[in-house]
């Protein structure tokens, strides 16, 4: 039970911060020797985060229904990562990316890239300036998030800042783009469970959904509050320290 609680909290906190949820789940699972292999648990963790982002941005999503063009752009920006992710799974390449050295280097490199992007001063508004080019650009950047340590939220915020959106709008784009991506992850895992005919849903799964939802919602709320007032440097420093620590133990 404590594994489910711990992993749900980690998922909820790291999914929407620019520090890579997949890297943290991999590192924590290996360090504590958790049995994080259950597809139903994976579905539960991502479902909680998905519900949190939908609930938090429910008004924005209703606005997107009225503004169908903007909604379509958000969907289109998620197609590249979903397509490439499918290929990685199809050709069984995912496990090749899950090692400490890759996570260490990507954590450092994309932390530096996040810092450079955060120096952009010009501001743009999502509703007025989010073009098809912007959607395609962010979609290409998001492909990189398939490598553990890059961070999906981190790389999409980086892309948004390079496109001259301010921090808050970059984060909002990142969060909204995560909805179709999280849907795709959940649906794929559900399909895998169906094919394997081993679907077992318990109170532990409900607990994982609930905790992931709560901590995801809190993280989204206070992350947006934070970046309205401060830069992303805190997360950059955290990434650099974490990456150096991972590489130190990787090369011992």
HELIX and SHEET records of a PDB file:
HELIX    1   1 UNK A    2  UNK A   14  1                                  13    
HELIX    2   2 UNK A   21  UNK A   32  1                                  12    
HELIX    3   3 UNK A   39  UNK A   56  1                                  18    
HELIX    4   4 UNK A   58  UNK A   66  1                                   9    
HELIX    5   5 UNK A   68  UNK A   90  1                                  23    
HELIX    6   6 UNK A   94  UNK A   97  5                                   4    
HELIX    7   7 UNK A  100  UNK A  117  1                                  18    
HELIX    8   8 UNK A  126  UNK A  129  1                                   4    
HELIX    9   9 UNK A  132  UNK A  143  1                                  12    
HELIX   10  10 UNK A  144  UNK A  146  5                                   3    
HELIX   11  11 UNK A  152  UNK A  162  1                                  11    
HELIX   12  12 UNK A  167  UNK A  196  1                                  30    
HELIX   13  13 UNK A  203  UNK A  227  1                                  25    
HELIX   14  14 UNK A  233  UNK A  250  1                                  18    
END                                                                             
